[in-house]
Amino acid sequence: TSASDPWPSGGQILRRVSSTLKLAKDTYQAAEIASHRQIADFRHGTKRVTGGISGEFSPGTYWELIEAVLRANDAAAVSGSESDFTSATFDASASTVVFAGGDAHTVGFRIGDIIQFTDLAETANNSTNFLVTSMSGSNRTLGLSPAPTTAIADTAFSVTAVGRSAFMPDVSHVSRKFAFEHWFEDIDLARLFLECRMEGFNIQLPATGLATIDLTVMGRDMEIYQDSNSPFFSAPAAATSTGIFAAVNGVLLVGGSQVGVVTGLNVQAALGASSQAVVGQNYVPEVHLGRLNVTGQMTALLEDATFLNYFKDETEVAILAYLTTTSAIDAPAASIYLPRVKFGDADVPLSGESGQIITLPFQALKYASAAAGIEATTVRFTDTQATA
């Protein structure tokens, strides 16, 4: 009942490039043959909401929708200090921080986290976003990007994972519902799409241009509001105002190594949503969500045999993408971590006299069990601007 759930005083304006949400219906045309040689009947059948929302990918904006695709409860940032780790030593050439004690995994830090230090004697390492790229040495050595400023062991500091993170869990999967409103302000008309589940997303990271996100939706019904009853959401929160990601700002690691030859990357997730028609009513009883299927494609300049061998030898690699809105040391940022990926092809058409492009479609797989800094999951997101 839309008058009470969702309540009309809530909601938030969502940034977008376009939205194709609509109420779709099955239709049936009579096949009866008659002497008048005309169609005698046409009926409407089961209805459902279909379509999607397209936008330019920005931190904080689509967090709740990504969290819903992952069927997760996002996690708040974790923090530690000298009481957990004894001391912290920074090495610019190795691009690491080494803790003298403790266990970063046990404290809650993970690969793909975006962390900040405070209260360090070497102020250049304070309030800077560092991407955690690896964990080793009893989980006391953390690979960092960008490289920190070299500093001797510091015994007074705090370290915090900025923002929130989410990943597809093993158990306790959450099935969320959303309402989306299209408001045509000039004519005071609104369409409210009800009981919508997020079915998937497609994040595109081109070598040039802004990052984009396409979200697919499946819902149960639509209501129409007009004149004094429009819009439905009477006082929605303002849209986010964060900058938009561009793939030229950030870092990409494949197989644990930073690469500078990738010309494009996209990551897709799909839950295979379905909604079955039933006898006796013209709406579906439920939108059912299937398993999470994460796929994608990477294109790169052919530099050596590395990517060809990954495919030929069926080598599993990790992909870690770090996106920032600007080059500032504390710019809003996000990371996408795929701990276990297999390439399904490595095609290099021989053409032209310029650089040759290798195309690498991939399948992401569930990481078998939690390890040093890695969750037992297919994909993990971190967003510095995400809120509960």
QUIDA-V652474 format. One record per pair of residues at least 12 apart in sequence whose C-alpha atoms are under 8 Angstrom apart, sorted by the first residue. I is the first residue (numbers start at 1). J is the second residue. Records with the same first field share a line. If there is no record, write none. Layout:
I->J + J
This chain:
2->194
6->179
7->233
8->232 + 233 + 234 + 235
9->233 + 234 + 235 + 236
10->233 + 234 + 235 + 236 + 237
11->233 + 235 + 236 + 237
12->236 + 237 + 238 + 239
13->236 + 237 + 238 + 239
14->61 + 239 + 240
15->55 + 61 + 239 + 240
16->53 + 54 + 55 + 56
17->53 + 54 + 55 + 56
18->53 + 54 + 55
19->51 + 52 + 53 + 54
20->50 + 51 + 52 + 53
21->49 + 50 + 51 + 52 + 53 + 193 + 217
22->49 + 50 + 51 + 193
23->47 + 48 + 49 + 50 + 193 + 221 + 222
24->47 + 48 + 49 + 50
25->44 + 45 + 46 + 47 + 48
26->44 + 45 + 46 + 47
27->42 + 43 + 44 + 45
28->42 + 43 + 44 + 45
29->41 + 42 + 43
30->42
45->282
46->277 + 281 + 282 + 283 + 284
47->220 + 221 + 282 + 283 + 284
48->218 + 219 + 220 + 221 + 275 + 283 + 284
49->193 + 194 + 196 + 217 + 218 + 219 + 220 + 221 + 222
50->216 + 217 + 218 + 219
51->216 + 217 + 218
52->214 + 215 + 216 + 217
53->214 + 215 + 216 + 217
54->212 + 213 + 214 + 215
55->212 + 213 + 214
56->210 + 211 + 212 + 213 + 244 + 245
57->203 + 210 + 211 + 212 + 213 + 244 + 245
58->242 + 243 + 244 + 245 + 325
59->242 + 243 + 244 + 245 + 332 + 333 + 334 + 383 + 384 + 385 + 386
60->240 + 242 + 383 + 384 + 385 + 386 + 387
61->239 + 240 + 242 + 386
63->383 + 386
65->198
66->201
67->166 + 167
68->174 + 175 + 176 + 197 + 198
69->198 + 199 + 200 + 201 + 269 + 270 + 271
70->166 + 167 + 168 + 169 + 292
71->168 + 169 + 173 + 174 + 175 + 176
72->166 + 167 + 168 + 169 + 173 + 174
73->166 + 174
74->164 + 165 + 166 + 167 + 388
75->164 + 165 + 166
76->163 + 164 + 165 + 388
77->160 + 161 + 162 + 163 + 164 + 165
78->107 + 108 + 109 + 160 + 161
79->107 + 108 + 158 + 159 + 160 + 161
80->107 + 158 + 159 + 160
81->156 + 157 + 158 + 159
82->155 + 156 + 157 + 158
84->101 + 102 + 103 + 107
85->99 + 100 + 101 + 102 + 103
86->99 + 100 + 101 + 102 + 155
87->99 + 100 + 101 + 153 + 154 + 155 + 156
88->100 + 152 + 153 + 154 + 155
89->150 + 151 + 152 + 153 + 154
90->148 + 149 + 150 + 151 + 152 + 153
91->147 + 148 + 149 + 150 + 151
92->147 + 148 + 149 + 150
93->147
94->143 + 147
95->143 + 144 + 145 + 146 + 147 + 148
96->141 + 142 + 143 + 144 + 147 + 148
97->141 + 142 + 143 + 144 + 148
98->140 + 141 + 142
99->140 + 141
100->140
101->140
102->140
103->138 + 139 + 140
104->139 + 140 + 373
105->139 + 372 + 373
109->161 + 373
110->132 + 372 + 373 + 374 + 375
111->131 + 132 + 133 + 134 + 135 + 337 + 373 + 374
112->131 + 132 + 133 + 320 + 322 + 335 + 336 + 337 + 380 + 381 + 382
113->131 + 132 + 161 + 162 + 165 + 335 + 382
114->129 + 130 + 131 + 132 + 161 + 162 + 333 + 334 + 335 + 382 + 384
115->128 + 129 + 130 + 131 + 132 + 159 + 160 + 161 + 162
116->128 + 129 + 130 + 159 + 160 + 161 + 162
117->157 + 158 + 159 + 160
118->157 + 158 + 159
119->156 + 157 + 158
120->154 + 156 + 157 + 158
121->154
122->149 + 151
124->148 + 149
125->148 + 149
127->329 + 330
128->329 + 330
129->329 + 330 + 331
130->144 + 145 + 146
131->144 + 145 + 146 + 322
132->144 + 145
133->145 + 256 + 320
134->256 + 373
135->372 + 373
136->372
139->372 + 373
145->251
162->383 + 384
163->382 + 383 + 384 + 385 + 386 + 387
164->382 + 383 + 384 + 385 + 386 + 387 + 388
165->380 + 381 + 382 + 383
166->380 + 381 + 382
167->377 + 378 + 379 + 380 + 381
168->377 + 378 + 379 + 380
169->376 + 377
170->376 + 377
175->197
176->197 + 198
177->195 + 196 + 197 + 198
178->194 + 195 + 196 + 197
179->192 + 193 + 194 + 195 + 196
180->192 + 193 + 194 + 196
181->193 + 232 + 233
183->230 + 231
187->227
188->226 + 227 + 228 + 230 + 231
189->224 + 225 + 226 + 227 + 230 + 231
190->224 + 225 + 226 + 230 + 231 + 232
191->222 + 223 + 224 + 225
192->222 + 223 + 224 + 225 + 232
193->219 + 220 + 221 + 222 + 223
194->219 + 220 + 221 + 222 + 223
195->219 + 220 + 221
196->217 + 218 + 219 + 220
197->217 + 218 + 219 + 287
198->215 + 216 + 217 + 218
199->215 + 216 + 217 + 218 + 270 + 271 + 272 + 273 + 289
200->215 + 216 + 217 + 268 + 269 + 270 + 271
201->213 + 214 + 215 + 216 + 268 + 269 + 270
202->214 + 215 + 266 + 267 + 268 + 269
203->266 + 267 + 268
204->264 + 265 + 266 + 267
205->246 + 247 + 264 + 265 + 266
206->246 + 247 + 263 + 264 + 265
207->247 + 248 + 262 + 263 + 264
208->246 + 247 + 248
209->246 + 247
210->244 + 245 + 246 + 247
211->244 + 245 + 246 + 247
218->273 + 287
219->287
220->283 + 284 + 286 + 287
221->283
242->332
243->325 + 326 + 332
244->325
245->323 + 324 + 325
246->323 + 324 + 325
247->323
249->323 + 324 + 325 + 326 + 327
250->321 + 322 + 323 + 324
251->321 + 322 + 323
252->319 + 320 + 321 + 322
253->318 + 319 + 320 + 321
254->317 + 318 + 319 + 320
255->317 + 318 + 319
256->317 + 318 + 319
261->300 + 301 + 302 + 303
262->298 + 299 + 300 + 301
263->298 + 299 + 300 + 301
264->297 + 298 + 299 + 300
265->296 + 297 + 298 + 299
266->296 + 297 + 298
267->294 + 295 + 296 + 297
268->294 + 295 + 296
269->292 + 293 + 294 + 295
270->291 + 292 + 293 + 294
271->289 + 290 + 291 + 292 + 293
272->289 + 290 + 291 + 292
273->287 + 288 + 289 + 290
274->287 + 288 + 289 + 290
275->287 + 288
293->364
294->363 + 364 + 365 + 378 + 379
295->361 + 362 + 363 + 364
296->361 + 362 + 363 + 364
297->359 + 360 + 361 + 362
298->359 + 360 + 361 + 362
299->357 + 358 + 359 + 360
300->357 + 358 + 359
301->355 + 356 + 357 + 358
302->348 + 355 + 356 + 357 + 358
307->346
308->346
310->342 + 343
311->342 + 343 + 344 + 345 + 346
314->342 + 343
315->342 + 343
316->340 + 341 + 342 + 343
317->339 + 340 + 341 + 342
318->337 + 338 + 339 + 340 + 341
319->337 + 338 + 339 + 340 + 341
320->335 + 336 + 337 + 338 + 339
321->335 + 336 + 337
322->334 + 335 + 336
323->335
332->383 + 384 + 385
333->383 + 384 + 385
334->381 + 382 + 383 + 384
335->381 + 382 + 383
336->379 + 380 + 381 + 382
337->379 + 380 + 381
338->364 + 378 + 379 + 380
339->364 + 365 + 366 + 367 + 374 + 377 + 378 + 379
340->364 + 365 + 366 + 367 + 378
341->362 + 363 + 364 + 365
342->362 + 363 + 364 + 365
343->360 + 361 + 362 + 363
344->360 + 361 + 362 + 363
345->359 + 360 + 361 + 362
346->358 + 359 + 360 + 361
347->359 + 360
364->378 + 379
365->377 + 378
366->378 + 379
